[in-house]
Amino acid sequence: MKYRRLGKTDLKVSIVGVGTWQFGGEWGLTYTQAEADAILDQAADLGINLIDTAECYGDHLSESLIGNYLSRRNREKWIVATKFGHHFHDLFTRTDDFSADGVIKQLDDSLKSLQTDYIDLYQFHSGPDDLFDNDLLWTTLDKQVQAGKIRHLGTSIGSNANIHQTEGSTKVNSKAIQVVYNRLDRAPEELVFPSCTSQDLGVLARVPLASGYLSGKYKPGAVFSNTDVRHRHDADSVKLKLEEVQRIQQEEVPPGMDMAKWALAWCLKHDAVTTVIPGCKTPEQVVANASATELISDNHPQAWKS
Ligand SMILES: NC(=O)c1ccc[n+]([C@@H]2O[C@H](COP(=O)([O-])OP(=O)(O)OC[C@H]3O[C@@H](n4cnc5c(N)ncnc54)[C@H](OP(=O)(O)O)[C@@H]3O)[C@@H](O)[C@H]2O)c1
């Protein structure tokens, strides 16, 4: 594994992390504790130290599976990133709550679910600009930082071209941007990444496999179960994406190379990107995703220097 500094935080993060939206049950599977343990143990064995979760991946369900795991392992070795701003009601149904009081309640629920007394990175979860521009919210969160419940604040931007929240990050003491970035969607390169670089913000590239489409295993016309979030993606645009994936596979991916490994390394080669957080359904996917590090040199502006 390789490690990078997450922006101006003191966090040394593995360049491949584990995204855990799938633990909340919206990717066609439900997880037992043993299955979640196996994924996280595999990640730890490979030097992965970053977990990304959220309050609304299930009603704190993903956090609870992670918390149960952490309670039996060395919590200190992990960098736990979670998020605030939503209540989960049922599969694919959430309501927003970015109010200062509501977020304090969510923070306490997240700490309880994660069975920890601190969160390493607490991220504004894809909320609108008017709720981001709420001084009371950030002042309240800063008090939680002072109290030691949060180590660092971050922002997960909804649209991956959201320059308003990116540019406003330093002002609200948010030190990392989480953003959709992958070989099919390069929008952050234009404005978001330059702003991250100039503010020295860490960047977590989410959806780095384009929801799995960039793994190369799906062909145009692929169908997903109605408990898999991809069932809700627009069929025409998925078809176009999968046709583009076929072209990329033929023209850009070296023969014989696993396309998921290649696609993650592609993200990690950008100077602004600190880490990728692919969702991993099995320990085997963790192994394949971690192997992207083999394609990455130590010559990156954020490479960890010990
Ligand atoms: N608003 C937000 O803040 C937000 C939104 C979305 C995601 N996120 C975070 O970002 C993480 C990653 O995004 P994502 O899970 O939506 O998309 P993703 O990482 O692009 O795709 C994940 C899916 O790709 C497939 N996959 C993973 N590794 C693979 C491999 N090695 N080979 C083949 N297939 C593989 C798996 O599904 P199949 O095997 O079923 O194909 C997996 O569920 C999430 O888990 C979450 O932590 C945050």
The ligand as an SDF file (V2000), in Angstrom:
LIG
                    3D

 48 52  0  0  0  0  0  0  0  0999 V2000
  -22.7640   11.7240   -1.8730 N   0  0  0  0  0  0  0  0  0  0  0  0
  -21.7580   11.0160   -1.4080 C   0  0  0  0  0  0  0  0  0  0  0  0
  -21.0360   11.4680   -0.5360 O   0  0  0  0  0  0  0  0  0  0  0  0
  -21.4810    9.6530   -1.9730 C   0  0  0  0  0  0  0  0  0  0  0  0
  -22.2220    9.1840   -3.0640 C   0  0  0  0  0  0  0  0  0  0  0  0
  -21.8640    7.9650   -3.6250 C   0  0  0  0  0  0  0  0  0  0  0  0
  -20.8280    7.2180   -3.0920 C   0  0  0  0  0  0  0  0  0  0  0  0
  -20.1440    7.6780   -1.9990 N   0  0  0  0  0  0  0  0  0  0  0  0
  -19.0310    6.8920   -1.4070 C   0  0  0  0  0  0  0  0  0  0  0  0
  -18.1780    6.4320   -2.4460 O   0  0  0  0  0  0  0  0  0  0  0  0
  -18.0620    5.0010   -2.3710 C   0  0  0  0  0  0  0  0  0  0  0  0
  -17.8260    4.4210   -3.7480 C   0  0  0  0  0  0  0  0  0  0  0  0
  -18.8590    4.7400   -4.6510 O   0  0  0  0  0  0  0  0  0  0  0  0
  -19.8870    3.6330   -5.1830 P   0  0  0  0  0  0  0  0  0  0  0  0
  -19.8290    2.4440   -4.3010 O   0  0  0  0  0  0  0  0  0  0  0  0
  -21.1640    4.3520   -5.3920 O   0  0  0  0  0  0  0  0  0  0  0  0
  -19.3180    3.3160   -6.6530 O   0  0  0  0  0  0  0  0  0  0  0  0
  -17.9960    2.5890   -7.1880 P   0  0  0  0  0  0  0  0  0  0  0  0
  -16.9840    2.5200   -6.1410 O   0  0  0  0  0  0  0  0  0  0  0  0
  -17.6520    3.2790   -8.4660 O   0  0  0  0  0  0  0  0  0  0  0  0
  -18.5420    1.1370   -7.5810 O   0  0  0  0  0  0  0  0  0  0  0  0
  -18.7250    0.1730   -6.5840 C   0  0  0  0  0  0  0  0  0  0  0  0
  -19.2090   -1.1350   -7.2000 C   0  0  0  0  0  0  0  0  0  0  0  0
  -18.2960   -1.5950   -8.2090 O   0  0  0  0  0  0  0  0  0  0  0  0
  -18.2070   -3.0210   -8.1660 C   0  0  0  0  0  0  0  0  0  0  0  0
  -16.7940   -3.3420   -7.9010 N   0  0  0  0  0  0  0  0  0  0  0  0
  -16.0030   -2.8810   -6.8870 C   0  0  0  0  0  0  0  0  0  0  0  0
  -14.7500   -3.3570   -6.9930 N   0  0  0  0  0  0  0  0  0  0  0  0
  -14.7320   -4.1350   -8.0900 C   0  0  0  0  0  0  0  0  0  0  0  0
  -13.7110   -4.9000   -8.7260 C   0  0  0  0  0  0  0  0  0  0  0  0
  -12.4650   -4.9510   -8.2610 N   0  0  0  0  0  0  0  0  0  0  0  0
  -14.0410   -5.5980   -9.8560 N   0  0  0  0  0  0  0  0  0  0  0  0
  -15.2900   -5.5410  -10.3450 C   0  0  0  0  0  0  0  0  0  0  0  0
  -16.2980   -4.8390   -9.7950 N   0  0  0  0  0  0  0  0  0  0  0  0
  -16.0170   -4.1350   -8.6810 C   0  0  0  0  0  0  0  0  0  0  0  0
  -19.1240   -3.4900   -7.0330 C   0  0  0  0  0  0  0  0  0  0  0  0
  -20.4390   -3.7930   -7.5320 O   0  0  0  0  0  0  0  0  0  0  0  0
  -20.7880   -5.0920   -8.4420 P   0  0  0  0  0  0  0  0  0  0  0  0
  -19.7560   -6.1430   -8.1300 O   0  0  0  0  0  0  0  0  0  0  0  0
  -22.1720   -5.4650   -8.0490 O   0  0  0  0  0  0  0  0  0  0  0  0
  -20.7260   -4.5810   -9.8530 O   0  0  0  0  0  0  0  0  0  0  0  0
  -19.2330   -2.2540   -6.1580 C   0  0  0  0  0  0  0  0  0  0  0  0
  -20.3870   -2.2220   -5.3830 O   0  0  0  0  0  0  0  0  0  0  0  0
  -19.3690    4.5680   -1.7050 C   0  0  0  0  0  0  0  0  0  0  0  0
  -19.3100    3.2750   -1.1590 O   0  0  0  0  0  0  0  0  0  0  0  0
  -19.5160    5.6550   -0.6590 C   0  0  0  0  0  0  0  0  0  0  0  0
  -18.6600    5.3880    0.4500 O   0  0  0  0  0  0  0  0  0  0  0  0
  -20.4570    8.8970   -1.4450 C   0  0  0  0  0  0  0  0  0  0  0  0
  1  2  1  0
  2  3  2  0
  2  4  1  0
  4  5  1  0
  4 48  2  0
  5  6  2  0
  6  7  1  0
  7  8  2  0
  8  9  1  0
  8 48  1  0
  9 10  1  0
  9 46  1  0
 10 11  1  0
 11 12  1  0
 11 44  1  0
 12 13  1  0
 13 14  1  0
 14 15  2  0
 14 16  1  0
 14 17  1  0
 17 18  1  0
 18 19  2  0
 18 20  1  0
 18 21  1  0
 21 22  1  0
 22 23  1  0
 23 24  1  0
 23 42  1  0
 24 25  1  0
 25 26  1  0
 25 36  1  0
 26 27  1  0
 26 35  1  0
 27 28  2  0
 28 29  1  0
 29 30  1  0
 29 35  2  0
 30 31  1  0
 30 32  2  0
 32 33  1  0
 33 34  2  0
 34 35  1  0
 36 37  1  0
 36 42  1  0
 37 38  1  0
 38 39  2  0
 38 40  1  0
 38 41  1  0
 42 43  1  0
 44 45  1  0
 44 46  1  0
 46 47  1  0
M  CHG  2   8   1  16  -1
M  END
$$$$
